[in-house]
Amino acid sequence: MPGHKPKVDTMNQKEIELSEKLFRKKYGQLGQQERHVAHHLAERTHIARNVAQDISEKMTFGQKLADKVAAFGGSWTFISIFAVVLVVWVVLNSYVLLIFSTSFDPYPYILLNLFLSMLAAIQAPIILMSQNRQAYKDRMSAEHDYEVNLKSELEIMALHEKMDLLREKQWSELISIQQEQLRLLSQLMEDLKKNL
């Protein structure tokens, strides 16, 4: 493993240099996200990834089930089925009450109210679990977007610096060429004066 250590030191050195150059901070003063970006800059690797897919792959069966229940509970399909069940329950109980003067859930439908309360008691925490997970996904996505944007911004700054250096180099070359041309012109003028 002695051959592996210098590469790590070199990468760390690159990260330290990049942090001081681009972030204008010491490496130890950078936050976790900035260190992550500096690492990817030093390695010249991409940083973008599918955060939603990464989180979905780590979800348990219960979490996936909660998301499906919350998605179904917040759909027009659920509302339609729920409305149909309520209407059927009320009509059936009212019809049975009129025909037989007794029903399994007479008006004011206390059993129906009990079922509705139980459904709400079960559905609310499941929806809250799903919303908490969605908030976590959103937070992770926002942090990832920040890292990608930061890396892009730093790469653009580095490109600007390279372009500026190239432009300065070209200007210095142009000035030296122009000075050489002026020298040659003055020498030519002197030669012409001597020949006249």
Sine and cosine of phi, psi and omega as CSV:
sin_phi,cos_phi,sin_psi,cos_psi,sin_omega,cos_omega
0.00,0.00,-0.07,1.00,0.00,-1.00
-0.88,0.47,-0.50,0.86,0.00,-1.00
-0.95,0.32,-0.36,0.93,-0.05,-1.00
-0.99,0.16,-0.51,0.86,-0.08,-1.00
-0.88,0.48,-0.71,0.71,-0.01,-1.00
-0.87,0.49,-0.58,0.82,0.03,-1.00
-0.90,0.43,-0.67,0.74,0.03,-1.00
-0.89,0.45,-0.70,0.72,0.02,-1.00
-0.88,0.47,-0.63,0.77,0.02,-1.00
-0.90,0.44,-0.69,0.72,0.02,-1.00
-0.90,0.43,-0.69,0.73,0.03,-1.00
-0.89,0.46,-0.64,0.77,0.01,-1.00
-0.89,0.45,-0.66,0.75,0.04,-1.00
-0.89,0.46,-0.68,0.74,0.02,-1.00
-0.89,0.46,-0.65,0.76,0.01,-1.00
-0.91,0.42,-0.71,0.71,0.01,-1.00
-0.89,0.45,-0.68,0.73,0.01,-1.00
-0.90,0.43,-0.64,0.77,-0.01,-1.00
-0.90,0.43,-0.65,0.76,-0.01,-1.00
-0.95,0.30,-0.58,0.81,-0.05,-1.00
-0.98,0.22,-0.77,0.64,-0.12,-0.99
-1.00,-0.01,-0.64,0.77,-0.01,-1.00
-1.00,0.02,-0.29,0.96,-0.07,-1.00
0.84,0.54,0.62,0.78,0.05,-1.00
-0.64,-0.77,0.38,-0.92,0.13,-0.99
-0.95,0.31,0.47,-0.88,-0.06,-1.00
-0.84,0.54,-0.62,0.78,-0.01,-1.00
-0.92,0.40,-0.34,0.94,-0.01,-1.00
-1.00,0.03,-0.15,0.99,-0.01,-1.00
-0.97,0.25,0.53,-0.85,0.11,-0.99
-0.97,0.22,0.09,-1.00,-0.04,-1.00
-0.87,0.49,-0.67,0.74,-0.02,-1.00
-0.92,0.40,-0.66,0.75,0.01,-1.00
-0.90,0.43,-0.62,0.78,0.05,-1.00
-0.90,0.44,-0.65,0.76,0.03,-1.00
-0.88,0.48,-0.69,0.72,0.02,-1.00
-0.91,0.41,-0.69,0.72,0.02,-1.00
-0.87,0.49,-0.63,0.78,0.03,-1.00
-0.88,0.48,-0.72,0.69,-0.01,-1.00
-0.93,0.37,-0.56,0.83,0.07,-1.00
-0.91,0.41,-0.69,0.73,-0.02,-1.00
-0.91,0.42,-0.62,0.78,-0.01,-1.00
-0.99,0.12,-0.20,0.98,-0.04,-1.00
0.87,0.50,0.69,0.72,0.03,-1.00
-0.91,-0.41,0.34,-0.94,0.02,-1.00
-0.97,0.24,0.40,-0.92,-0.06,-1.00
-0.90,-0.43,-0.30,0.95,-0.06,-1.00
-0.93,0.37,0.63,-0.78,0.07,-1.00
-0.45,-0.90,0.23,-0.97,0.01,-1.00
-1.00,0.00,0.99,-0.13,-0.08,-1.00
-0.91,0.42,-0.66,0.75,-0.02,-1.00
-0.88,0.48,-0.65,0.76,0.02,-1.00
-0.93,0.38,-0.65,0.76,0.02,-1.00
-0.87,0.50,-0.68,0.74,0.00,-1.00
-0.94,0.34,-0.66,0.75,-0.01,-1.00
-0.88,0.48,-0.60,0.80,-0.01,-1.00
-0.93,0.38,-0.42,0.91,-0.04,-1.00
-1.00,-0.06,-0.05,1.00,-0.06,-1.00
-0.96,0.29,0.59,-0.81,0.06,-1.00
-0.99,0.14,0.15,-0.99,0.03,-1.00
-0.88,0.48,-0.69,0.73,-0.01,-1.00
-0.88,0.47,-0.63,0.77,0.02,-1.00
-0.92,0.39,-0.66,0.75,0.04,-1.00
-0.90,0.44,-0.67,0.75,0.02,-1.00
-0.90,0.45,-0.67,0.74,0.02,-1.00
-0.88,0.47,-0.65,0.76,0.03,-1.00
-0.90,0.44,-0.65,0.76,0.01,-1.00
-0.92,0.38,-0.67,0.75,0.03,-1.00
-0.89,0.45,-0.69,0.72,0.01,-1.00
-0.91,0.42,-0.63,0.78,0.02,-1.00
-0.91,0.41,-0.66,0.75,0.03,-1.00
-0.94,0.34,-0.66,0.75,-0.01,-1.00
-0.91,0.42,-0.35,0.94,0.01,-1.00
-0.96,-0.27,0.46,0.89,-0.04,-1.00
-0.91,-0.42,0.32,-0.95,0.06,-1.00
-0.93,0.38,-0.47,0.89,0.06,-1.00
-0.88,0.48,-0.73,0.69,0.02,-1.00
-0.89,0.46,-0.70,0.72,-0.01,-1.00
-0.89,0.46,-0.66,0.75,0.01,-1.00
-0.90,0.43,-0.75,0.66,0.02,-1.00
-0.88,0.48,-0.68,0.74,-0.01,-1.00
-0.89,0.46,-0.69,0.72,0.01,-1.00
-0.90,0.43,-0.67,0.74,0.01,-1.00
-0.89,0.46,-0.71,0.70,0.01,-1.00
-0.88,0.48,-0.68,0.74,0.01,-1.00
-0.90,0.44,-0.71,0.70,-0.01,-1.00
-0.90,0.43,-0.69,0.72,0.02,-1.00
-0.89,0.46,-0.69,0.72,0.01,-1.00
-0.85,0.52,-0.75,0.66,-0.04,-1.00
-0.92,0.40,-0.73,0.69,-0.02,-1.00
-0.90,0.44,-0.72,0.69,-0.02,-1.00
-0.87,0.49,-0.73,0.68,-0.01,-1.00
-0.92,0.39,-0.61,0.79,0.03,-1.00
-0.93,0.38,-0.65,0.76,0.00,-1.00
-0.91,0.42,-0.73,0.68,0.01,-1.00
-0.89,0.45,-0.62,0.78,0.00,-1.00
-0.91,0.42,-0.65,0.76,0.00,-1.00
-0.94,0.34,-0.64,0.76,-0.07,-1.00
-0.97,0.24,-0.77,0.63,-0.13,-0.99
-0.97,-0.25,0.03,1.00,-0.06,-1.00
0.80,0.60,0.37,0.93,0.16,-0.99
-0.42,-0.91,0.52,-0.86,0.03,-1.00
-0.56,-0.83,0.22,-0.97,-0.04,-1.00
-0.96,0.26,-0.33,0.94,0.08,-1.00
-0.56,-0.83,0.99,0.14,-0.06,-1.00
-0.93,0.35,0.29,-0.96,0.04,-1.00
-0.83,0.56,0.73,-0.69,0.29,0.96
-1.00,-0.07,0.50,0.87,0.14,-0.99
0.84,0.54,0.86,0.51,-0.03,-1.00
-0.91,0.40,-0.62,0.78,0.02,-1.00
-0.90,0.43,-0.66,0.75,0.06,-1.00
-0.88,0.48,-0.69,0.73,0.05,-1.00
-0.88,0.48,-0.62,0.79,0.04,-1.00
-0.90,0.44,-0.72,0.70,0.02,-1.00
-0.89,0.46,-0.66,0.75,0.02,-1.00
-0.90,0.44,-0.65,0.76,0.04,-1.00
-0.90,0.43,-0.66,0.75,0.02,-1.00
-0.91,0.41,-0.66,0.76,0.03,-1.00
-0.88,0.48,-0.70,0.71,0.02,-1.00
-0.91,0.42,-0.63,0.78,-0.01,-1.00
-0.91,0.41,-0.55,0.84,0.02,-1.00
-0.99,0.13,-0.67,0.74,-0.10,-1.00
-0.94,0.34,-0.60,0.80,-0.06,-1.00
-0.86,0.50,-0.78,0.63,0.01,-1.00
-0.90,0.43,-0.56,0.83,0.02,-1.00
-0.90,0.43,-0.69,0.73,0.02,-1.00
-0.91,0.42,-0.63,0.77,0.04,-1.00
-0.90,0.44,-0.65,0.76,0.05,-1.00
-0.87,0.49,-0.69,0.72,0.00,-1.00
-0.91,0.42,-0.66,0.75,0.02,-1.00
-0.91,0.41,-0.62,0.78,0.06,-1.00
-0.89,0.46,-0.66,0.75,0.03,-1.00
-0.92,0.40,-0.63,0.78,0.03,-1.00
-0.91,0.41,-0.63,0.78,0.06,-1.00
-0.89,0.45,-0.64,0.77,0.06,-1.00
-0.89,0.45,-0.70,0.72,0.04,-1.00
-0.87,0.50,-0.69,0.72,0.00,-1.00
-0.89,0.45,-0.66,0.75,0.01,-1.00
-0.90,0.43,-0.69,0.72,0.02,-1.00
-0.91,0.42,-0.62,0.78,0.02,-1.00
-0.91,0.41,-0.65,0.76,0.03,-1.00
-0.91,0.42,-0.66,0.75,0.03,-1.00
-0.90,0.43,-0.64,0.77,0.02,-1.00
-0.92,0.39,-0.67,0.75,0.05,-1.00
-0.86,0.51,-0.65,0.76,0.04,-1.00
-0.87,0.49,-0.71,0.70,0.00,-1.00
-0.89,0.46,-0.70,0.71,0.00,-1.00
-0.89,0.45,-0.71,0.70,0.00,-1.00
-0.90,0.44,-0.65,0.76,0.01,-1.00
-0.90,0.44,-0.71,0.71,0.02,-1.00
-0.89,0.45,-0.67,0.74,0.03,-1.00
-0.88,0.47,-0.70,0.72,0.01,-1.00
-0.88,0.48,-0.69,0.72,0.00,-1.00
-0.92,0.38,-0.62,0.78,0.05,-1.00
-0.90,0.44,-0.66,0.75,0.03,-1.00
-0.90,0.43,-0.66,0.75,0.05,-1.00
-0.87,0.49,-0.68,0.74,0.01,-1.00
-0.90,0.44,-0.63,0.77,0.05,-1.00
-0.90,0.43,-0.64,0.77,0.06,-1.00
-0.88,0.48,-0.68,0.74,0.03,-1.00
-0.89,0.46,-0.68,0.74,0.03,-1.00
-0.89,0.45,-0.67,0.74,0.02,-1.00
-0.90,0.44,-0.66,0.75,0.04,-1.00
-0.88,0.47,-0.68,0.73,0.03,-1.00
-0.89,0.45,-0.67,0.74,0.05,-1.00
-0.89,0.46,-0.67,0.74,0.00,-1.00
-0.90,0.43,-0.68,0.73,0.04,-1.00
-0.88,0.47,-0.66,0.75,0.02,-1.00
-0.90,0.44,-0.69,0.73,0.02,-1.00
-0.89,0.45,-0.67,0.74,0.02,-1.00
-0.89,0.46,-0.68,0.73,0.00,-1.00
-0.91,0.41,-0.61,0.79,0.06,-1.00
-0.92,0.40,-0.66,0.75,0.03,-1.00
-0.89,0.45,-0.65,0.76,0.01,-1.00
-0.91,0.42,-0.68,0.74,0.01,-1.00
-0.91,0.40,-0.61,0.80,0.06,-1.00
-0.91,0.42,-0.68,0.73,0.00,-1.00
-0.90,0.43,-0.65,0.76,0.04,-1.00
-0.89,0.46,-0.64,0.77,0.04,-1.00
-0.91,0.42,-0.65,0.76,0.04,-1.00
-0.90,0.44,-0.67,0.74,0.02,-1.00
-0.90,0.44,-0.64,0.77,0.04,-1.00
-0.89,0.45,-0.70,0.71,0.02,-1.00
-0.90,0.43,-0.62,0.78,0.03,-1.00
-0.91,0.42,-0.68,0.73,0.01,-1.00
-0.91,0.41,-0.62,0.79,0.05,-1.00
-0.91,0.42,-0.65,0.76,0.04,-1.00
-0.90,0.44,-0.64,0.77,0.03,-1.00
-0.90,0.43,-0.66,0.75,0.02,-1.00
-0.91,0.41,-0.65,0.76,0.03,-1.00
-0.90,0.44,-0.62,0.78,0.01,-1.00
-0.92,0.39,-0.64,0.77,0.00,-1.00
-0.92,0.39,-0.61,0.79,0.02,-1.00
-0.93,0.38,-0.61,0.79,-0.02,-1.00
-0.97,0.23,-0.31,0.95,0.00,-1.00
-1.00,0.05,0.00,0.00,0.00,0.00
